[in-house]
Amino acid sequence: MSYQPGWYPDPAGNTGMLRWWDGVQWTQHVAPAAPTTVPTASVAVAQQQPTTTSTPQEKSALGITGFVLGIIALATSFIPIVNNVSALIALVGLPFAIIGTIACVKRRKSGKGLSIAGLIICVVAFILVLVTQMIFIAALDEASKKIESSSFQSVSSSASSFASASNGQSDIVTSSQPA
């Protein structure tokens, strides 16, 4: 194993002295060791690099749950009557996404992007449910008004034809009586 060139404690045993290692052999160059810069470890220890093995952080299960619930709520928010359940799903997914985002921001978990996306999707799904509910209500109100007006017109036309028919009968009845 070859060591990098540099100043190391003198292997000849001169305490307080450093000797230059040229990468192949020790040279004649020596220097006094400064107390603050003297490496106290051996050459092998000085050459060791700290090994950093980073273990992958665990993904935020709460953030992922909020994301999945948001997607389900968003996908079903256009379906009449079912979108009532979609609103509940979005409201349930919202706290999951919020807590998952907080856990990711505090660096305890990974998956910050999924958590934030879940948060946004849950809010959008809930707003979309409210908007589609208003559209459905407006359409039902308009349809019920049309039905009422058409049934009122048919009732009034039936009543007027009944009245004209009954007036005609009374004329017939009155004309058939002897004078």
C-alpha positions as CSV (number, residue, x, y, z in Angstrom):
1,M,0.0,0.0,0.0
2,S,1.5,3.3,-1.0
3,Y,1.0,6.5,1.1
4,Q,0.6,10.0,-0.2
5,P,3.6,12.3,-0.1
6,G,3.7,14.5,3.0
7,W,5.1,15.2,6.4
8,Y,4.8,12.4,8.9
9,P,6.3,11.7,12.4
10,D,9.9,10.7,11.9
11,P,10.1,6.8,11.9
12,A,13.8,7.1,13.1
13,G,12.4,7.9,16.5
14,N,13.3,11.6,16.6
15,T,10.5,12.9,18.8
16,G,9.2,16.3,17.9
17,M,10.5,15.9,14.3
18,L,8.7,15.3,11.0
19,R,10.2,13.6,8.0
20,W,9.1,14.0,4.4
21,W,7.7,10.9,2.7
22,D,7.9,11.3,-1.1
23,G,5.4,8.6,-1.9
24,V,8.1,5.9,-2.4
25,Q,10.7,6.4,0.4
26,W,11.6,8.5,3.4
27,T,13.8,11.5,2.4
28,Q,16.6,13.3,4.3
29,H,14.4,16.3,4.8
30,V,13.2,16.8,8.4
31,A,11.4,19.6,10.1
32,P,10.4,20.4,13.7
33,A,6.9,19.5,14.5
34,A,4.7,22.4,15.5
35,P,2.6,21.5,18.6
36,T,-0.7,22.4,16.9
37,T,0.0,20.8,13.6
38,V,1.7,17.6,14.6
39,P,-0.2,14.5,13.6
40,T,-0.1,12.2,16.5
41,A,-1.3,9.2,14.6
42,S,0.8,6.8,12.6
43,V,1.1,7.0,8.8
44,A,-1.5,4.4,8.2
45,V,-4.0,6.2,10.5
46,A,-3.3,9.5,8.8
47,Q,-4.1,8.0,5.4
48,Q,-7.4,6.5,6.4
49,Q,-10.4,8.3,4.9
50,P,-13.5,8.4,7.1
51,T,-16.0,6.1,5.6
52,T,-19.5,7.4,5.3
53,T,-22.1,4.9,4.6
54,S,-25.4,6.7,4.3
55,T,-28.3,4.5,4.9
56,P,-31.3,5.6,2.8
57,Q,-33.9,7.3,4.9
58,E,-37.3,5.7,5.4
59,K,-40.0,7.3,3.2
60,S,-42.8,9.0,5.0
61,A,-45.7,6.6,5.1
62,L,-48.0,9.3,6.2
63,G,-47.1,11.5,3.2
64,I,-47.6,8.6,0.9
65,T,-51.0,7.8,2.4
66,G,-52.0,11.5,2.0
67,F,-50.9,11.4,-1.6
68,V,-52.8,8.2,-2.4
69,L,-56.0,9.4,-0.7
70,G,-55.7,12.7,-2.6
71,I,-55.4,10.9,-5.9
72,I,-58.5,8.8,-5.1
73,A,-60.4,11.9,-4.1
74,L,-59.4,13.8,-7.2
75,A,-60.2,10.9,-9.5
76,T,-63.8,10.5,-8.1
77,S,-64.6,14.2,-7.5
78,F,-66.4,14.5,-10.8
79,I,-68.8,11.7,-10.2
80,P,-72.2,12.9,-8.9
81,I,-73.2,11.6,-5.4
82,V,-69.9,9.7,-5.2
83,N,-68.1,13.0,-4.9
84,N,-69.6,13.4,-1.4
85,V,-67.4,10.5,-0.3
86,S,-64.6,12.1,-2.3
87,A,-64.8,15.2,-0.1
88,L,-64.5,13.0,3.0
89,I,-61.5,11.1,1.5
90,A,-59.8,14.4,0.8
91,L,-60.4,15.7,4.3
92,V,-59.0,12.4,5.7
93,G,-55.9,12.6,3.4
94,L,-55.1,16.2,4.3
95,P,-53.8,15.5,7.9
96,F,-51.8,12.6,6.7
97,A,-50.1,14.8,4.1
98,I,-49.6,17.6,6.6
99,I,-47.9,15.4,9.2
100,G,-45.9,13.6,6.5
101,T,-44.6,17.0,5.2
102,I,-43.7,18.1,8.7
103,A,-41.8,14.8,9.3
104,C,-39.9,15.3,6.0
105,V,-39.0,18.9,6.7
106,K,-37.6,17.9,10.1
107,R,-35.3,15.5,8.2
108,R,-36.6,12.4,9.9
109,K,-38.1,10.9,6.8
110,S,-37.7,11.2,3.0
111,G,-40.4,11.7,0.5
112,K,-40.9,15.4,0.9
113,G,-42.1,15.8,-2.7
114,L,-44.8,13.1,-2.3
115,S,-46.0,14.6,0.9
116,I,-46.3,18.1,-0.5
117,A,-48.0,16.8,-3.7
118,G,-50.4,14.9,-1.5
119,L,-51.2,18.1,0.5
120,I,-51.8,20.0,-2.7
121,I,-53.9,17.2,-4.3
122,C,-56.1,16.8,-1.2
123,V,-56.9,20.6,-1.2
124,V,-57.5,20.7,-4.9
125,A,-59.8,17.6,-4.7
126,F,-61.8,19.2,-1.9
127,I,-62.2,22.4,-3.8
128,L,-63.1,20.5,-7.0
129,V,-65.8,18.6,-5.0
130,L,-67.3,21.9,-3.8
131,V,-67.3,23.4,-7.3
132,T,-68.9,20.3,-8.9
133,Q,-71.5,20.3,-6.1
134,M,-72.4,23.9,-7.0
135,I,-72.6,23.0,-10.7
136,F,-74.9,20.0,-10.0
137,I,-77.1,22.0,-7.7
138,A,-77.5,24.8,-10.3
139,A,-78.3,22.2,-13.0
140,L,-80.9,20.5,-10.7
141,D,-82.5,23.8,-9.8
142,E,-82.8,24.8,-13.5
143,A,-84.3,21.4,-14.4
144,S,-86.8,21.5,-11.6
145,K,-87.9,25.0,-12.6
146,K,-88.4,23.9,-16.2
147,I,-90.4,20.9,-15.0
148,E,-92.5,23.1,-12.7
149,S,-93.2,25.6,-15.5
150,S,-94.0,23.0,-18.1
151,S,-96.3,21.2,-15.6
152,F,-98.0,24.5,-14.7
153,Q,-98.5,25.3,-18.4
154,S,-100.0,21.8,-19.0
155,V,-102.2,22.1,-15.9
156,S,-103.4,25.6,-16.9
157,S,-104.0,24.5,-20.5
158,S,-105.9,21.5,-19.2
159,A,-107.9,23.7,-16.9
160,S,-108.7,26.1,-19.7
161,S,-109.7,23.4,-22.1
162,F,-111.8,21.9,-19.3
163,A,-113.4,25.2,-18.7
164,S,-114.2,25.8,-22.4
165,A,-115.6,22.3,-22.6
166,S,-117.8,22.8,-19.6
167,N,-119.0,26.1,-20.9
168,G,-120.0,24.4,-24.1
169,Q,-121.9,21.8,-22.2
170,S,-123.8,24.3,-20.2
171,D,-124.8,26.0,-23.5
172,I,-126.0,22.7,-24.8
173,V,-127.9,22.0,-21.6
174,T,-129.5,25.5,-21.5
175,S,-130.5,25.3,-25.2
176,S,-132.2,22.0,-24.8
177,Q,-134.5,23.3,-22.1
178,P,-138.0,24.3,-23.3
179,A,-138.7,28.0,-23.2
